[in-house]
Amino acid sequence: MNQDWIVPVALHMLNGLYITLWVSLLTTLLATVIGILIGGLSASTSKWVQVAARLYIDIFRGVPSLITLLFVFFALPHVGITTGPITASVLGLAVWGGANIAETARGALNSISARQTEAARALGLGRLQALAFAVMPQAIRRFLPPYIGQLTVLIQASALTSVVGVADLLGAARQMIERLAYVSPEPHAVTIYLGVLLVFFLICYPLTLLASHLERKLRS
């Protein structure tokens, strides 16, 4: 059996893996900033700010990630913003992921009893001080396990970027399958996609284990 296809396919997919990791990193950073900001605003004392934050969370959590990505990709040029597929993909996935992280942050903040804030205020701390020193340390512990779970989802969602032309791991795999179809009677699709599956598993499974570990520590 001719195995000459393995090395060039592996090298091409390695380039795709680099793009996948880069997109995942940028998306994670931007989604985290958006999520923490919106999650914090959802706990604001202003009713209008709460409503705006809640609206953002509900809209984007109720829309599939692919739809959000496609909307951002095709909408940006209509408002005069020209970007490449990678930038548009990062923005689209970050907007979607930020809503999910915001809901996680909101839930963590709301899980802390109001008595904690009242006790801190009784000790002479201001509202922001009570939030920073009494509420946040406890909320962070409850925030981390589901947050890491959200990061896993974002990494998996990065595979959707191939739909808009990003040559990520999945896009690179598809390209090589199409090329092999022209030069070989067997495009090796099953083997190549199995490799993609394995790579995503190796990236995401440790994060899943970490989230489970942190959740067990939280319960203990």
Secondary structure, DSSP 8 states (H G I E B T S, - for coil): ---TTHHHHHHHHHHHHHHHHHHHHHHHHHHHHHHHHHHHHTT-S-HHHHHHHHHHHHHHHTS-HHHHHHHHHHHGGGGT----HHHHHHHHHHHHHHHHHHHHHHHHHHTS-HHHHHHHHHTT--HHHHIIIIIHHHHHHHHHHHHHHHHHHHHHHGGGGGGGT---HHHHHHHHHHHHHHH-S---HHHHHHHHHHHHHHHHHHHHHHHHHHHHHHH-
